[in-house]
Amino acid sequence: MKRTAAVILEKPSFLFFAKLPVPAKRLLFSAALLLLFSAEILRVYWMMPFPGSQVSNTVSYAYAIDRSIGYIRIFVGVLTYWALIGVYKRGRAWEKIVLPLVLVAYAFVFFAFNFRFPADKIFYQPVNKTFSTASDTSMDRSKLVVGVVLQGQAKAYPIQLIGYHHQVIDTVGNTPVMITYCTVCRSARVFSPVVNGKQETFRLVGMDHYNAIFEDATTNSWWQQATGVSITGPLKGYALKEFPASQMTLDAWFRQQPNSLVMRPDSLFMDRYFKLEDYEKGTMRSPLVRRDSASWQHNSWVVGVANSNASKVYDWNELLQRRFIQDSVDEMPILVTIEMDSASFHVYDRRVNGAPLSFRMSATRNEFVDEGTQSSWNMDGLCIDGTLKGKKLLPVQSYNEFWHAWRTFHKDSKVYVGNYMLEK
């Protein structure tokens, strides 16, 4: 009795395994190995753009596996220890060959799915984060940037850079910000990284429905880039505060914000930035980020406008053809326009003193005129000549994204159908 008690105290969790008949041991061990291989693979497969991985709602399963992978490894590891002892004491010759091969296969899977395929092992945060001014930047001014203005300070983040990093933690004014960009959705968002009164740090863990997912360091909750909402974990349902941001060429941004700083490339990642050189134009080879030139296709470009009550989406091709669109979103009259560079777009609330204005494009096609007073307005929403000179249209938060991304995360969004689409 004393010897039995000692054995139970020494190995209580695995005594059952030793007492099982040999066929049951083999079945249990095989099932445990299948569980381990599946867990290692699926926790990454469901979170990266592998074939078929992004079409179902699997993020909660990936999260559950990610949270329990350590326990699975320990459980299977102990079973493997007992299996190795049994095989090399009483096992058949083929078992002595197969088991080491299985362990070698697991080592390969473990390395690949923990050190090669995960998002945070492919995309890294900048190490040397520096900025330049309009007078000393070497950045091509036709490059697209995400611009932010807070507390009197303006900063611009080139999409070619943040498209690789996916997120950059910085400070604008005295406000901490999290600049995010998902290249597969073509979505830019700027959030506050403050969660429950504490400035949080995040890491990229993968994607869900092709949209980047970040994990906070404190609670390990997962956050959706397109919405800023935690979609699984202890903080599920919590939303990060979003800051207004603009997307345009660096040249257009400096015209609006001549004192702005612009993020410089980190020399450690120049080869990674180079691979995104053609991303902005939509001409990269990868079907994940290459633009569909036709309208309303999976990777067609759109301009989306959203507020707390409603959202609406506009076709990029129609905007290029017409140069401006007058419409309303949730009873807010808006003006959607694009500059002659065919890249810098703007959305404005077209009300002045509470009354909506009706516009037409000027002969220069880089300015517009309101029909009521014949005043001239520039692309920055400023009235530069006429009765309303000095008045300024308020910008409305808007986004340039792939059509598949907008319709996925704005399921109730209305679609603007104008003359261009009717002709088609």
Secondary structure as UniProt FT lines:
FT   HELIX           2..10
FT   TURN            12..14
FT   HELIX           15..19
FT   HELIX           22..45
FT   TURN            46..49
FT   TURN            51..54
FT   HELIX           59..90
FT   HELIX           93..111
FT   HELIX           112..116
FT   HELIX           119..121
FT   STRAND          131..132
FT   TURN            134..136
FT   TURN            141..142
FT   STRAND          144..150
FT   TURN            151..152
FT   STRAND          153..158
FT   HELIX           159..165
FT   STRAND          167..172
FT   TURN            173..174
FT   STRAND          175..182
FT   TURN            183..186
FT   STRAND          187..191
FT   STRAND          194..195
FT   TURN            196..197
FT   STRAND          198..199
FT   STRAND          202..208
FT   TURN            209..210
FT   STRAND          211..216
FT   TURN            217..219
FT   STRAND          222..224
FT   TURN            225..227
FT   STRAND          229..232
FT   TURN            234..237
FT   STRAND          246..249
FT   HELIX           250..256
FT   TURN            258..259
FT   STRAND          261..263
FT   HELIX           267..269
FT   HELIX           270..275
FT   TURN            276..282
FT   TURN            287..289
FT   TURN            295..296
FT   TURN            298..299
FT   STRAND          301..306
FT   STRAND          311..315
FT   HELIX           316..322
FT   STRAND          324..329
FT   TURN            330..331
FT   STRAND          332..338
FT   TURN            340..341
FT   STRAND          345..349
FT   STRAND          351..352
FT   TURN            353..354
FT   STRAND          355..356
FT   STRAND          359..361
FT   TURN            363..364
FT   STRAND          367..370
FT   TURN            371..373
FT   STRAND          376..378
FT   TURN            379..380
FT   STRAND          382..385
FT   TURN            387..390
FT   STRAND          394..395
FT   STRAND          398..402
FT   HELIX           403..409
FT   TURN            411..412
FT   STRAND          414..415
FT   HELIX           419..423
//
